């Protein structure tokens, strides 16, 4: 029982906690919810694989404050994201926009998958072409084959002794 409780506590402690500090939390719950949702969509420029909502970096804290300041000033969600994108570039968004400069990012994996499938198909066709029917045996080869097969058949029947 004690081991189970320790395991549960360890699992709870392993869950990443949001890095939002108490002094950052807005008094309006609706604005705070919007700020948290936006912060989850913005990349920490220091950590790069975390949102600013999850990061403890100083820059992430500054960005969280900036998001909250813009929301309190009356900016809409898209306006806040546009402001951050204008200031830091599209890299600041955890999900980059689909535009010409990010096509490779969005569609590159599918293109590589298609190229791989095409390569496999071409290799299969080449291999099938190599498996052409073998040339027929000449009369001499055919007679040798029949002689060998008749000797083996005789050995199997026991009518002829195998050489020692």
PAPAFI-222185 format. One record per residue: chain; z, x, y of N, C-alpha, C in turn; residue number from 1. Coordinates in steps of 0.001 Angstrom, whole numbers, plus 500000, padded with zeros to 6 digits. Last residue first. Layout:
N
chain	n_c3	n_c1	n_c2	ca_c3	ca_c1	ca_c2	c_c3	c_c1	c_c2	n
A	Z	X	Y	Z	X	Y	Z	X	Y	NUM $
...
END
This chain:
164
chain	n_c3	n_c1	n_c2	ca_c3	ca_c1	ca_c2	c_c3	c_c1	c_c2	n
A	446458	529866	453854	447794	530462	454031	447748	531710	454805	164 $
A	444784	526767	454467	444779	528220	454287	446146	528786	454588	163 $
A	445521	523816	452579	445483	524484	453865	445489	525989	453652	162 $
A	443429	522357	450134	444638	523103	450501	444449	523786	451838	161 $
A	442263	519097	449945	441968	520498	450157	443238	521195	450589	160 $
A	443284	516670	449624	442182	517040	448755	441817	518491	448893	159 $
A	445147	515752	451374	445632	516597	450291	444541	516996	449321	158 $
A	444599	514447	453661	444554	513669	452408	445107	514457	451230	157 $
A	444717	516546	455462	445675	515463	455589	445725	514625	454314	156 $
A	442553	518073	454668	443902	518631	454572	444942	517530	454613	155 $
A	440488	516331	455326	440684	516712	453929	442078	517289	453719	154 $
A	440736	516263	458084	440929	515025	457331	441186	515343	455862	153 $
A	440104	518888	458700	441443	518385	459008	441733	517119	458227	152 $
A	437407	518935	457877	438373	519837	457255	439794	519343	457490	151 $
A	436331	517050	459635	436304	516742	458201	437277	517656	457445	150 $
A	436695	518362	462103	437388	517106	461861	437414	516753	460376	149 $
A	434999	520556	461731	436442	520757	461954	437220	519487	461655	148 $
A	432538	519227	461478	433030	520080	460386	434534	520293	460522	147 $
A	432314	517993	463961	432388	517160	462759	432931	517954	461582	146 $
A	432150	520264	465586	433249	519325	465749	433410	518473	464498	145 $
A	429727	521369	464715	430979	522134	464563	432185	521214	464653	144 $
A	427975	519321	465529	428102	519616	464093	429379	520420	463820	143 $
A	428305	519467	468342	428611	518228	467624	428813	518501	466132	142 $
A	427301	521992	468910	428716	521696	469166	429157	520453	468401	141 $
A	424591	521576	468182	425387	522596	467495	426879	522318	467661	140 $
A	423831	519595	470006	423758	519305	468566	424616	520297	467788	139 $
A	426234	519452	472747	424932	519830	472174	424975	519520	470670	138 $
A	427954	516706	474235	427936	517908	473397	426521	518187	472905	137 $
A	427450	515669	477677	427502	515415	476231	427410	516732	475452	136 $
A	429675	516493	480352	428341	516598	479757	428443	516319	478259	135 $
A	432073	514031	481442	431695	515369	480977	430292	515342	480358	134 $
A	431986	512079	484396	431890	512123	482936	431467	513514	482497	133 $
A	434146	513191	487069	432869	512707	486556	432851	512836	485037	132 $
A	436391	513579	488758	436540	513121	487379	435244	512526	486843	131 $
A	435802	514004	491368	435875	515181	490501	435953	514782	489026	130 $
A	436055	511490	492443	434712	512079	492335	434703	513277	491395	129 $
A	438828	511218	492458	438032	510336	491597	436621	510898	491414	128 $
A	439534	513114	494385	439964	513318	493003	439153	512447	492044	127 $
A	438451	511874	496617	437952	513190	496208	438320	513450	494753	126 $
A	440035	509556	496707	438582	509442	496517	437990	510768	496051	125 $
A	442569	510658	497153	442324	509884	495929	440824	509752	495656	124 $
A	442178	511800	499666	442495	512673	498529	442242	511941	497214	123 $
A	441771	509467	501166	440687	510456	501050	440939	511369	499851	122 $
A	444319	508282	500895	443123	507583	500407	441961	508561	500215	121 $
A	445931	510190	502151	446150	509892	500733	444923	509214	500146	120 $
A	444881	510006	504739	444809	511268	503999	444999	511058	502507	119 $
A	445606	507383	505402	444185	507740	505323	444007	509041	504539	118 $
A	448381	507687	505415	447762	506762	504456	446274	507078	504292	117 $
A	448608	509505	507558	449080	509869	506221	448450	508987	505150	116 $
A	447625	507950	509648	446932	509187	509269	447344	509642	507868	115 $
A	449601	505938	509687	448216	505598	509386	447417	506818	508960	114 $
A	451812	507498	510434	451843	506765	509171	450425	506394	508738	113 $
A	450957	508326	512962	451175	509321	511904	451209	508662	510532	112 $
A	450932	505821	514229	449685	506578	514100	449819	507635	512999	111 $
A	453625	505197	514146	452688	504342	513415	451347	505057	513219	110 $
A	454679	507247	515802	455068	507154	514388	454114	506290	513561	109 $
A	453326	506624	518322	453064	507839	517572	453481	507755	516103	108 $
A	454164	504501	519836	453143	504236	518820	452799	505457	517974	107 $
A	456246	505437	521526	456325	504118	520890	455375	503972	519708	106 $
A	455459	508027	522288	456810	507780	521797	456876	506477	521007	105 $
A	452907	507558	523253	453085	508450	522106	454462	508225	521469	104 $
A	453458	505942	525485	452739	505396	524329	452939	506255	523097	103 $
A	454557	506766	527829	455452	506688	526672	454769	506099	525437	102 $
A	452604	506662	529777	453230	507963	529517	454177	507937	528317	101 $
A	451949	503899	529854	450990	504884	529357	451655	506215	528994	100 $
A	454891	502173	528685	453870	502452	529682	453020	503602	529157	99 $
A	457558	500560	527917	456250	500788	527278	455210	500924	528387	98 $
A	460595	502305	528805	459606	501228	528976	458297	501586	528273	97 $
A	463133	503396	526475	462138	503669	527512	461117	502534	527613	96 $
A	466251	502682	526034	464993	502167	525490	463933	502337	526564	95 $
A	467996	504014	527692	468060	504294	526258	466826	503765	525545	94 $
A	466894	505467	530718	467030	504256	529917	467066	504625	528431	93 $
A	466362	507908	531763	467729	507412	531910	467955	506143	531087	92 $
A	463683	508388	531606	464527	508974	530564	465947	508419	530617	91 $
A	462411	507484	533879	462542	506551	532756	463410	507086	531622	90 $
A	464407	508804	536675	463231	508731	535813	463468	507809	534622	89 $
A	466435	508713	538533	466544	509678	537435	465335	509699	536492	88 $
A	465622	506868	540547	466414	508036	540898	466369	509125	539813	87 $
A	464225	504872	539267	463607	505553	540403	464323	506870	540711	86 $
A	466179	504132	537409	464923	504700	536933	464208	505443	538057	85 $
A	468141	503059	539091	468464	504222	538266	467201	504918	537773	84 $
A	466646	500920	540179	467233	501928	541053	467528	503212	540261	83 $
A	466091	499428	537875	464984	500017	538643	465495	501133	539558	82 $
A	468677	498631	537184	467927	499496	536272	466759	500169	536988	81 $
A	469211	497016	539426	470068	498175	539133	469325	499149	538228	80 $
A	467221	495090	539147	467240	495928	540347	468091	497183	540124	79 $
A	467964	493862	536785	466725	494636	536805	466667	495549	538023	78 $
A	470380	492617	537685	470372	493586	536584	469131	494474	536628	77 $
A	470595	492529	541314	470388	491948	539994	470332	493039	538931	76 $
A	473118	493236	543756	471860	493568	543084	471795	492887	541712	75 $
A	475514	492914	545096	474643	491759	544912	473314	492042	544244	74 $
A	477432	494805	545226	476622	494647	546436	475625	493495	546302	73 $
A	478291	494790	542616	479172	494184	543621	478393	493939	544914	72 $
A	476146	496236	541510	476372	494840	541128	477254	494117	542140	71 $
A	476503	498740	542715	475259	497999	542959	475437	496521	542606	70 $
A	479011	499439	541640	478836	499310	543092	477596	498480	543420	69 $
A	478395	499591	538909	479336	498575	539383	479205	498358	540898	68 $
A	476637	501785	538940	476185	500483	538417	477085	499381	538953	67 $
A	478388	503757	539919	477194	503394	540670	476673	502024	540229	66 $
A	480209	503940	537810	480670	503490	539133	479486	503023	539979	65 $
A	478497	504937	535852	479165	503645	535639	479646	503074	536968	64 $
A	477827	507386	537032	476788	506374	536853	477396	504992	536604	63 $
A	480319	508675	536927	479691	508427	538224	478615	507351	538122	62 $
A	480606	508786	534129	481590	508046	534937	480993	507706	536305	61 $
A	478485	510480	533563	478470	509114	533035	479443	508241	533808	60 $
A	479403	512805	534777	478196	512165	535290	478104	510720	534804	59 $
A	481598	513408	533133	481822	513064	534537	480607	512353	535134	58 $
A	481645	511913	529848	481186	512930	530800	481400	512447	532237	57 $
A	482200	510136	527882	483330	510564	528712	482923	511606	529749	56 $
A	480179	507329	526942	480332	508748	527235	481539	509015	528133	55 $
A	479685	504650	526622	480406	505343	525553	480754	506787	525890	54 $
A	478272	503911	528850	479439	503105	528500	480298	503824	527464	53 $
A	476073	505436	528865	477119	505822	529818	478392	505033	529547	52 $
A	475255	506058	525406	475129	505303	526642	476226	505770	527594	51 $
A	474054	509043	523896	475088	508043	524114	474760	507265	525377	50 $
A	472433	511152	523783	472324	510184	522705	473419	509129	522776	49 $
A	473028	512537	526225	471662	512157	525886	471527	511188	524725	48 $
A	475108	513756	527647	475207	513612	526179	473855	513274	525554	47 $
A	474029	513745	530260	474682	514933	529720	474671	514879	528192	46 $
A	473034	511299	530828	472129	512424	531011	472728	513740	530519	45 $
A	473396	508497	528940	474160	509552	529595	473253	510775	529665	44 $
A	471269	505712	529489	471561	506945	528753	472428	507869	529600	43 $
A	471932	502278	529562	471633	503479	530342	472124	504710	529583	42 $
A	472834	500086	528233	471392	500314	528201	470984	501595	528915	41 $
A	475496	499872	528717	475112	500111	527326	473623	500422	527208	40 $
A	475502	499176	531361	475949	500528	531001	475577	500869	529568	39 $
A	474780	496478	531159	473860	497443	531773	474224	498878	531383	38 $
A	477103	495494	529958	475806	495302	529299	474789	496294	529858	37 $
A	479013	496146	531871	479120	496729	530531	477786	496625	529789	36 $
A	478127	494570	534011	478190	496027	534158	478252	496700	532794	35 $
A	478461	492009	532952	477113	492478	533306	477081	494000	533406	34 $
A	481255	492043	532723	480434	491862	531516	479001	492336	531776	33 $
A	481947	492280	535404	482309	493355	534467	481480	493258	533190	32 $
A	481037	489848	536387	480415	491083	536865	480717	492247	535919	31 $
A	482831	488200	534975	481382	488023	534799	480639	489281	535248	30 $
A	485391	489003	535850	485002	489200	534443	483490	489062	534214	29 $
A	486205	490798	538650	485429	489622	538243	484941	489827	536804	28 $
A	487265	493335	538888	488197	492212	538766	487486	490933	538329	27 $
A	485938	496040	536906	485854	495096	538022	486793	493915	537807	26 $
A	487140	499201	535977	486943	497809	535585	486957	496910	536824	25 $
A	487890	501719	536724	486489	501350	536897	486253	499865	536673	24 $
A	490492	502158	536035	490214	502058	537466	488758	501689	537749	23 $
A	490328	502426	533213	490897	501212	533808	490592	501056	535301	22 $
A	487112	503693	532179	488488	503909	532595	489027	502635	533265	21 $
A	485053	503558	529421	485334	502973	530727	486826	503112	531021	20 $
A	484277	504373	526964	484850	505393	527842	485205	504847	529217	19 $
A	485084	502605	524025	484322	502692	525265	485032	503643	526211	18 $
A	485558	504341	520952	486066	503487	522018	485199	503661	523255	17 $
A	484286	504349	517732	484209	504915	519080	484680	503906	520131	16 $
A	486466	504336	515052	485532	503511	515813	485474	504057	517237	15 $
A	488543	505775	513993	487214	506390	513957	486184	505598	514744	14 $
A	490720	504119	514052	490700	505243	514996	489327	505888	515058	13 $
A	490056	502478	511928	490119	501906	513276	490050	503015	514318	12 $
A	490274	504319	509836	488979	503696	510122	488959	503089	511523	11 $
A	493006	504881	509973	492039	505960	510182	490665	505390	510511	10 $
A	494070	502374	509364	494335	502970	510675	493351	504094	510982	9 $
A	493157	502142	506716	492736	501166	507729	492940	501738	509124	8 $
A	494527	504320	505538	493070	504274	505534	492550	503316	506609	7 $
A	497149	503494	505884	496705	504734	506531	495188	504759	506616	6 $
A	497124	501232	504245	497391	501085	505685	496931	502319	506447	5 $
A	496637	502427	501769	495679	501453	502300	495874	501287	503807	4 $
A	498946	503939	501470	497653	504607	501561	496598	503681	502156	3 $
A	500801	501915	501241	500881	502797	502405	499555	503537	502587	2 $
A	500000	500828	498806	500000	500000	500000	500000	500875	501262	1 $
END
